[in-house]
Amino acid sequence: MSHKEDNEEKRRCHRTDLYASIPRTCLPIVYHPDYNITFMGLEKLHPFDAGKWGKVIRFLKEEQFINDGNLVEAREAAEEDLLIVHTKRYLNRLKWSLVVATITEIPPLLFLPNFLVQRKVLRPLRTQTGGTIMAGKLAVERGWAINVGGGFHHCSSDRGGGFCAYADITLAIKFLFERVEGISRVTIIDLDAHQGNGHERDFLDDRRVFIMDMYNRYIYPGDEYAKRAIKRKVELDWGTEDSEYLQKVELHMEGTLNEVLPDIIVYNAGTDILDGDPLGGLSISPQGIIKRDELVFRAAKRRGIPVLMMTSGGYQKKTARIIADSILNLHRQGLIEGNATEGEGSTPLMTHMTSTSGSAGSTSTAV
């Protein structure tokens, strides 16, 4: 993208609530109870644990790491926010219950009035999308941020799939490019078990974005066109275990960050790599997942790069506990702060606040 085109994009910045100032008393952990999808049990027809985000928060509260007073409350992405990336035609298609049923792989949704589908399914996904955008700004300001939801890496500007209806990763990056001074290079490290074909399609010809994607080569989506956007592609075999997996994470992540030093890392931290996951097909232990996240945050901190993390896929009931344990481990290792006053004397970059102006083994797919 040329400098002129970039300036034109910045002039088109719309008014948004997603970049509002966040009190320093809050940790850069973003969540809202509306993340969780519950509607007459229909959400149970997909392997995804549609309440895992609330469970993560509950576990972190039980460990007294967070409380209601220091969480950042996510805001729903408005249509004007979504139009930064999505086409009007695509958003209009989401007004058809059949389309949403196809994207989320919950067939009975096609029989429901769309106003219910909007309220019970798409609003939670829009709120998680808003959370990712908010966390992007927070990561730049605080050095790290975690959206307890999001990571909808199968959705691109004009199509959804695999339970991903909104392109939150693309949106967060576009917001950063347009609204935050000093953000000109972004590296996506996608370690979900599935290929992140959504953001890959969106950034196919964008040299500002470097994509490392490490996934099971045999499962959904197998998007060969999107793979052209991957600068460092790591394809895994069925049943890959901890030792090989962690060696590859470290080797390729270090290679990625040595090749291009980004202004921010966007880390898609899917837990569907867990042994026994019905869709991921890998054999990584809980300890392996915790160590993986530590490797990413440690590499970023060593280089002084902010990290935005989303939790993405994960299809077993125990994944919520693992996500919480991983966040607690990051704190124990000194890679994230445990309260809003620790280590906040410096801000990596100053924010330009324009917001204040006018599977092969399964028929189901996955986040």
Phi and psi in degrees as a GROMACS rama.xvg file:
@    title "Ramachandran Plot"
@    xaxis  label "Phi"
@    yaxis  label "Psi"
@TYPE xy
-74.845  161.702  SER-2
-61.0181  -38.6831  HIS-3
-62.4501  -45.1726  LYS-4
-62.9658  -38.4802  GLU-5
-64.3044  -41.669  ASP-6
-64.161  -38.2164  ASN-7
-63.2146  -39.1709  GLU-8
-61.9648  -43.6001  GLU-9
-64.1397  -35.5804  LYS-10
-67.4753  -22.1403  ARG-11
-87.2704  3.25036  ARG-12
-54.8538  129.79  CYS-13
-94.8566  166.895  HIS-14
-74.6211  132.288  ARG-15
-139.994  148.647  THR-16
-88.1305  -7.83251  ASP-17
-79.1378  -16.3718  LEU-18
-108.37  23.0674  TYR-19
-63.7058  153.401  ALA-20
-64.8966  138.061  SER-21
-109.167  131.2  ILE-22
-58.653  144.728  PRO-23
-67.5217  -13.3096  ARG-24
-74.3108  -10.4911  THR-25
-95.2703  140.672  CYS-26
-73.638  152.109  LEU-27
-79.4464  53.9501  PRO-28
-118.433  120.831  ILE-29
-109.041  133.256  VAL-30
-163.979  157.279  TYR-31
-149.928  140.63  HIS-32
-54.939  -23.9521  PRO-33
-69.6168  -7.49093  ASP-34
-59.075  -33.5892  TYR-35
-80.6991  133.482  ASN-36
-102.312  115.681  ILE-37
-138.462  120.271  THR-38
-157.412  95.6629  PHE-39
54.6527  25.2891  MET-40
78.3073  0.0549965  GLY-41
-64.6921  -29.2699  LEU-42
-64.1646  -19.2102  GLU-43
-76.6888  -6.79466  LYS-44
-78.0631  -10.389  LEU-45
-108.782  144.881  HIS-46
-60.64  -18.7082  PRO-47
-62.6682  133.809  PHE-48
-79.3572  97.4568  ASP-49
-75.8304  5.40689  ALA-50
-122.26  12.9684  GLY-51
-66.3635  -29.2594  LYS-52
-65.1922  -42.067  TRP-53
-65.062  -33.6419  GLY-54
-67.0374  -39.2226  LYS-55
-57.4411  -47.402  VAL-56
-62.9155  -41.8417  ILE-57
-59.8335  -44.1678  ARG-58
-63.3362  -41.115  PHE-59
-67.1891  -34.2023  LEU-60
-68.4041  -41.2569  LYS-61
-60.7405  -32.4019  GLU-62
-85.5998  2.49455  GLU-63
60.1884  29.9891  GLN-64
-83.7566  -34.0808  PHE-65
-134.885  166.657  ILE-66
-147.905  173.357  ASN-67
-60.4402  -25.65  ASP-68
-79.0976  -22.3172  GLY-69
-114.808  10.0141  ASN-70
-82.566  148.747  LEU-71
-90.2955  123.061  VAL-72
-84.414  119.454  GLU-73
-65.4483  150.761  ALA-74
-116.206  146.477  ARG-75
-68.1701  133.831  GLU-76
-68.5755  126.7  ALA-77
-80.994  166.707  ALA-78
-58.158  -38.7618  GLU-79
-62.5147  -34.4657  GLU-80
-66.6707  -45.8429  ASP-81
-64.6857  -31.9185  LEU-82
-71.1095  -7.93898  LEU-83
-61.0225  -30.4722  ILE-84
-120.216  -47.9885  VAL-85
-78.3891  148.243  HIS-86
-77.951  151.8  THR-87
-60.5672  -37.0737  LYS-88
-61.7358  -42.9262  ARG-89
-64.4627  -44.9104  TYR-90
-63.0432  -35.5548  LEU-91
-66.9588  -33.8343  ASN-92
-64.3003  -28.6399  ARG-93
-70.1409  -7.39176  LEU-94
-82.3072  0.739205  LYS-95
-105.208  121.967  TRP-96
-60.5938  -32.2455  SER-97
-60.9968  -41.2812  LEU-98
-63.905  -44.214  VAL-99
-66.4322  -38.6727  VAL-100
-60.6746  -38.0031  ALA-101
-68.9658  -44.9463  THR-102
-64.474  -43.2782  ILE-103
-87.3618  -10.7719  THR-104
59.4486  40.1256  GLU-105
-121.032  84.5445  ILE-106
-52.8217  -39.4209  PRO-107
-61.1178  -16.6608  PRO-108
-59.572  -26.372  LEU-109
-65.7143  -18.1664  LEU-110
-91.2597  -3.72433  PHE-111
-96.2329  147.835  LEU-112
-58.6587  142.531  PRO-113
-64.8131  -27.6111  ASN-114
-63.5696  -31.6422  PHE-115
-72.8448  -40.3581  LEU-116
-62.4012  -41.3602  VAL-117
-60.0578  -46.1662  GLN-118
-72.4988  -41.7616  ARG-119
-95.6062  -20.0949  LYS-120
-119.753  -54.8837  VAL-121
-75.3356  -34.3827  LEU-122
-60.5401  -46.2861  ARG-123
-56.2332  -39.6399  PRO-124
-70.8283  -34.8918  LEU-125
-67.9946  -34.754  ARG-126
-69.1327  -40.3477  THR-127
-64.0832  -37.1325  GLN-128
-63.4598  -45.0348  THR-129
-58.5555  -37.9729  GLY-130
-62.5166  -38.6716  GLY-131
-66.6598  -42.9137  THR-132
-61.8539  -44.906  ILE-133
-61.8681  -41.4215  MET-134
-66.2433  -29.7561  ALA-135
-60.2061  -47.3663  GLY-136
-63.6032  -42.8666  LYS-137
-62.0791  -38.7574  LEU-138
-60.3454  -41.2402  ALA-139
-66.0847  -40.801  VAL-140
-73.6254  -36.7763  GLU-141
-108.803  -11.1319  ARG-142
97.8679  -18.7858  GLY-143
-163.073  156.368  TRP-144
-160.038  147.885  ALA-145
-127.025  121.239  ILE-146
-90.4499  119.682  ASN-147
-67.264  -12.9423  VAL-148
-118.768  -152.497  GLY-149
72.5861  -164.673  GLY-150
84.3895  40.6623  GLY-151
-85.1196  70.7058  PHE-152
-82.0398  1.83357  HIS-153
-95.5875  -6.28909  HIS-154
-96.4866  132.771  CYS-155
-115.585  -171.73  SER-156
-60.7128  -31.7805  SER-157
-125.762  10.7521  ASP-158
-160.615  144.991  ARG-159
-112.166  177.823  GLY-160
166.887  165.308  GLY-161
56.4063  39.6316  GLY-162
72.2224  13.0257  PHE-163
-113.346  109.235  CYS-164
-102.427  -18.8949  ALA-165
-133.214  141.968  TYR-166
-88.2077  71.6559  ALA-167
-65.1745  -32.8135  ASP-168
-67.1511  -48.4531  ILE-169
-60.3233  -43.842  THR-170
-60.4597  -46.8897  LEU-171
-59.1437  -41.0611  ALA-172
-70.2553  -42.3663  ILE-173
-62.152  -41.2659  LYS-174
-59.8868  -43.6823  PHE-175
-62.8737  -45.6872  LEU-176
-59.4909  -40.2454  PHE-177
-83.4964  -27.0451  GLU-178
-121.638  -11.469  ARG-179
-118.442  118.831  VAL-180
-64.5288  138.86  GLU-181
91.423  -3.89708  GLY-182
-98.0837  105.236  ILE-183
-128.355  -12.2337  SER-184
-136.845  131.412  ARG-185
-127.812  138.051  VAL-186
-113.67  125.382  THR-187
-94.772  124.059  ILE-188
-111.691  104.706  ILE-189
-105.335  107.361  ASP-190
-114.433  17.7552  LEU-191
-63.5568  156.818  ASP-192
-68.0759  -17.0556  ALA-193
-106.775  149.828  HIS-194
-59.7926  135.409  GLN-195
-88.7146  68.271  GLY-196
-70.0196  -20.2285  ASN-197
-67.7489  -58.4136  GLY-198
-66.2434  -27.1988  HIS-199
-65.886  -42.5749  GLU-200
-63.9056  -38.9503  ARG-201
-69.2388  -31.8143  ASP-202
-110.943  23.6047  PHE-203
-55.3978  -40.7727  LEU-204
-113.003  19.2394  ASP-205
-103.512  106.836  ASP-206
-73.7302  -8.85562  ARG-207
-75.8947  -15.2984  ARG-208
-114.386  121.859  VAL-209
-104.912  125.716  PHE-210
-113.852  123.002  ILE-211
-107.67  125.489  MET-212
-131.827  126.133  ASP-213
-126.58  117.844  MET-214
-155.064  165.115  TYR-215
-71.3627  118.379  ASN-216
-67.9456  -15.5223  ARG-217
-99.7292  -2.28531  TYR-218
-114.057  176.159  ILE-219
-49.4004  143.152  TYR-220
-97.4761  -15.2185  PRO-221
59.1846  42.6088  GLY-222
-88.0495  94.3548  ASP-223
-65.6857  -36.6485  GLU-224
-61.166  -46.4194  TYR-225
-66.2501  -29.3373  ALA-226
-60.9018  -19.8367  LYS-227
-62.162  -21.0359  ARG-228
-84.7792  -12.8571  ALA-229
-78.0348  121.826  ILE-230
-84.3795  -29.8554  LYS-231
-135.134  102.566  ARG-232
-101.599  126.293  LYS-233
-126.599  104.004  VAL-234
-98.3661  125.757  GLU-235
-102.101  155.625  LEU-236
-94.1059  162.822  ASP-237
-49.9578  138.271  TRP-238
72.4075  16.6951  GLY-239
-55.0949  134.183  THR-240
-108.369  176.589  GLU-241
-51.2304  -54.0219  ASP-242
-57.7491  -52.2137  SER-243
-64.6959  -42.5445  GLU-244
-61.2506  -51.6898  TYR-245
-66.7619  -34.9859  LEU-246
-61.2135  -42.6424  GLN-247
-69.8317  -39.0651  LYS-248
-57.6426  -51.5626  VAL-249
-65.1393  -45.9127  GLU-250
-59.6666  -50.7472  LEU-251
-78.0932  -31.2848  HIS-252
-67.7089  -44.424  MET-253
-62.3566  -41.5879  GLU-254
-61.7472  -41.1584  GLY-255
-61.4526  -48.7311  THR-256
-74.3903  -24.6147  LEU-257
-77.2782  -28.8937  ASN-258
-73.7314  -44.5312  GLU-259
-138.118  122.041  VAL-260
-88.9889  108.243  LEU-261
-85.28  168.72  PRO-262
-84.8148  -19.8  ASP-263
-158.557  146.799  ILE-264
-103.025  128.24  ILE-265
-103.594  110.281  VAL-266
-108.799  113.459  TYR-267
-95.1995  104.462  ASN-268
-103.669  57.1935  ALA-269
-60.197  141.527  GLY-270
-102.929  13.4204  THR-271
-77.0224  5.06021  ASP-272
-79.7251  -7.84996  ILE-273
-62.453  138.388  LEU-274
-54.1832  128.795  ASP-275
93.9997  -6.06853  GLY-276
-60.62  132.309  ASP-277
-69.6618  -14.7042  PRO-278
-118.924  -25.9773  LEU-279
-76.6366  -37.2414  GLY-280
72.8399  12.8141  GLY-281
-108.109  175.902  LEU-282
-133.481  53.4013  SER-283
-92.4052  135.885  ILE-284
-78.6578  163.688  SER-285
-54.581  -41.6237  PRO-286
-64.119  -34.1738  GLN-287
-65.5201  -38.931  GLY-288
-65.4695  -44.178  ILE-289
-61.5417  -42.407  ILE-290
-66.9267  -38.2726  LYS-291
-57.0898  -49.2669  ARG-292
-62.4206  -38.8536  ASP-293
-61.7829  -42.4493  GLU-294
-59.0799  -43.0215  LEU-295
-65.2142  -49.5348  VAL-296
-66.62  -35.963  PHE-297
-67.2577  -42.9545  ARG-298
-62.3995  -39.8464  ALA-299
-67.0762  -45.1604  ALA-300
-65.5004  -37.9533  LYS-301
-60.7997  -30.8345  ARG-302
-99.7131  -2.48851  ARG-303
71.5349  32.5709  GLY-304
-102.593  128.08  ILE-305
-63.1433  150.82  PRO-306
-125.872  128.835  VAL-307
-106.853  120.616  LEU-308
-115.703  136.185  MET-309
-120.295  154.399  MET-310
-89.2477  -22.8171  THR-311
51.7957  -139.94  SER-312
-76.7611  164.303  GLY-313
158.861  117.178  GLY-314
-122.039  21.9438  TYR-315
-121.785  152.895  GLN-316
-60.4203  -29.2277  LYS-317
-82.1959  -3.0917  LYS-318
-66.6225  -31.5005  THR-319
-61.2744  -42.5339  ALA-320
-63.2249  -39.5544  ARG-321
-66.2785  -42.354  ILE-322
-60.4569  -45.859  ILE-323
-61.6784  -44.572  ALA-324
-62.6906  -35.7823  ASP-325
-66.2983  -43.2131  SER-326
-62.2092  -42.131  ILE-327
-63.3445  -37.993  LEU-328
-66.4091  -39.8561  ASN-329
-58.0958  -37.4724  LEU-330
-69.1069  -45.2833  HIS-331
-60.2801  -34.3021  ARG-332
-81.6869  -0.278966  GLN-333
75.268  20.4814  GLY-334
-93.3269  -19.9348  LEU-335
-136.518  154.406  ILE-336
-82.6272  152.455  GLU-337
-98.7545  -9.70073  GLY-338
-146.888  165.464  ASN-339
-74.2498  -3.88887  ALA-340
-105.277  -9.86214  THR-341
-76.8753  128.807  GLU-342
59.9902  30.8136  GLY-343
-109.917  25.3809  GLU-344
-73.7552  -17.8207  GLY-345
-127.475  150.545  SER-346
-117.192  123.074  THR-347
-55.5964  -42.3161  PRO-348
-142.876  152.061  LEU-349
-89.0029  133.782  MET-350
-85.4832  133.286  THR-351
-89.051  104.145  HIS-352
-84.9865  66.6096  MET-353
-70.1872  -10.4933  THR-354
-67.5224  -18.2941  SER-355
-88.8251  -3.89334  THR-356
-107.498  159.795  SER-357
-55.5104  -31.4945  ALA-360
-99.5835  2.17226  GLY-361
-149.958  152.901  SER-362
-85.0276  -12.2206  THR-363
-83.0352  148.769  SER-364
-109.756  -166.149  THR-365
-160.821  161.101  ALA-366
